[in-house]
Amino acid sequence: MLVRARLAFPGMALALTVAGMPVAAMAASPEGQFAIQGQGGDRCDAFVEARNAGGTELLRFMDWAAGYMTAFNQLDQDTVDIAPWQGMDLLATLLAQYCEAHPEQSFVRALGEMTGALYAQRLREESEIVVIEAEGKSLPVYDTVLRRAQGALKSFGFYDGAADGKFDEATRAAIRKFQASEQIEETGLPDQETLYLLFLKAPATVFGNGQ
């Protein structure tokens, strides 16, 4: 499928992948044309239908999305992780919101819009992973994400410790206070819903230069 599209970040070549295997070099022509393989060329309304139904078709779309973001991480020299804390369920929700509003757009266009929206909060340098053990489960989080969360909590007056990327009792207590203020489950953990609400309201200074 040959389409005409404007790249989200001009001058950056992307490689689209399906199931982790590169299938096309996305170095667009001067006219902005490039070939799309697999689910990327499908319309947005097809993705919405697949998400509503669940099952293997949704998995195909999200596998394609994971490949797209992996290629983005690899080829954008200023990005280590475009989605440093967002899980695939949340990303699927964000994609569905765009696709419901733009049903005739292609899925790859939806991904381009989403990565553009995520770009300011991307991870720009390597970061150690902190594994939080709670209720018999392991929650891996970049220490950079924890530092950002601590900075955001401090800006809201819930935390007065150092933004050091360490998950201690003071950080857990601050997260609980924030969760209580948002009337969501008070887990004390930096889960998806908590980070979404926290970073949605956080000042831009919390994200610094993306490190």
N, C-alpha and C positions, 0 to 999 in steps of 0.2 A: 504494500500500500504506500503510495507516494502522497505526502501531504505538504501543505505550506503552513509553517508555524513560525512564530517569533520565539527565539530562545529566551529563557528567563534571564540569562546572563550572557550577553553578547561576547563573542570571542572565546568562549569556553567550549571545547569539544566534549561531547558526552558519548558514552558507549551504552546502548541499551542492552539489557541482558534479560534472558528468560531462564528461570530455574538456575541462575548462577552462571550460565554460559553465554559469553558475548555472541550476539547474532548480527550486529550491524554497527559500524562506526558512524556515530551521529555527528559528523562534521558537515553541517548544513551547507548547501550550495549558496552562492551569493544571493540567490533569489529566496533563500530561506526554506528550501525544500530538503527533505530527508526521508529515508525509508523507515517505516515502523513495522515491526514484526509482533505477532501475538496479540495479547489483550490490549496493548497500548493503542492500537488503532480502533478499538471498539468505541462505541458511543457511550457517553456518560449514563444514559438511561439504562443501558445494558448492565453497567456496574451496579446501579441502584437496585435493579431487579435481582441481580445475583446476591447482593447483600441482604435483601429482604428474604430471599429464599434460603440463604445459607448453603452449605454443602460444597461440593468440589469446584463448582464454577467460581464461587467467591474465593476459594483457596488459590485458584489460578490467577485471578486478578491481583490478590495480595502478594503472591509469589513474584509476579511481574513487578509490582510496586517495590518489593524488597530488592529486587535486582536493579531497578532504576536508581534507588537511593544508594545502593552499594557502589554502583558505577559513579554516581555523583561524588560520593566520599573519596573514591579513588582518583578521580580526574580533576576535581576542583582543588587546586594547590593550597587553598586557604581553609580547607575543611577536613576534619577528622571524622566527625559524625554529624550529619545534618539533623538527626533526630536523637539527641543524646539521652532522652528519658521517655520519649513518647513510645508507647507500645503499639503493636499493629492494630489492636482493637480501637484505640483512640484515633490512629491515623485513618482507619477505615471510616470512622464517624466523620472526620474532617473532610475526607474525600466525598462522602455521601452528601454532606451539606452543600458542597460546591456543585456536585453533579445534579442534585435535585433542582438547583437554581439554574443550571446550564445543561439541560438534558441532551442537547444536540452537539455539545463539545466532545472532543475525543478524550479518552481516559488519560493519554499522555499529557494533554493540555491541563487536565485537572491536577496531575502530579507536578507539572511545572509550576502551577499557581501555588500548590501547597508548599513545595520546597522554597519558593520565593518568600512565602509567609514565615517559614521556619528559619530562614537564613540568618536573621539578626541574633537568634539564640543558639546558633550552631556551636559545636565544639571545634575549636580551631587548633588545639594542641592536644597531644596525648595526655590522658588522665588515668590515674589508677582507679580501680574499681573497688568500692567498699561493699562487702557482703554483710547485709543486716539480717540477723537471725531473729525471727519472731514467730510465735505460734506454730512452731514446727516447719516453717517455710523460710526459704532464703530469698532475700530481695537484693539483687546486685544494683548498685548505683555508682555512677562516676563520682569521685570525690569533688570534682569541679561542680557538678550539679548540687551536691550537698552544700558547698560553699555558697553557691548562688542562693539556695534555699535559706541558708542561715542569714545571708545578707538581706533577703527579702523580709524574713521574719523580724530582723532587727529594724528595718525601715518602718514596719508596722507596729513596733513597740512590744513584740511578743518575745524577743530574745535580746540578751545583752552580753552574750559571750563572743568569742572570736569566731570569725568565719574561716574555720580551719579545715573543713571537710571531714571532721570526725563526728560520728554519730554517737553522742553521749546522752546522758539523762536530761541535761539542760536543753539539748536540741529536741529530744522526744517530747519534753514538756511544752516547749514552744510550739511544736507542731500541733499538739493537742489543743492548745489555746486557740490557734488559728482555725483548726477544724471546728471547734465549738462556735467560733464567731461566724463561721459559714454554715452552721447547722448541718454538718455532714458527720459521718461516723468518726468518732474520736479514736483512731487507731494509734496515733502517735508515730505513724510511719509516713515516709515520703512516697505515698502511692500515687497512681495516675490522677485521680480526681483532685487530690490535695495539691500536687504540683501544677496541674492545669489552672486551678483557681489562684494559687499563690503567684505564679509567674504571669498570669493574665493581668494582675493588678500591680505587679512589682515595677518600680522605677527602672528605666533603661540602664542606669548606672550599675545595677546589680549584675548585669551581663558583661560589663566592661568591654573588652575587645574580643570576647568569645572564647577566651582561654579557660 
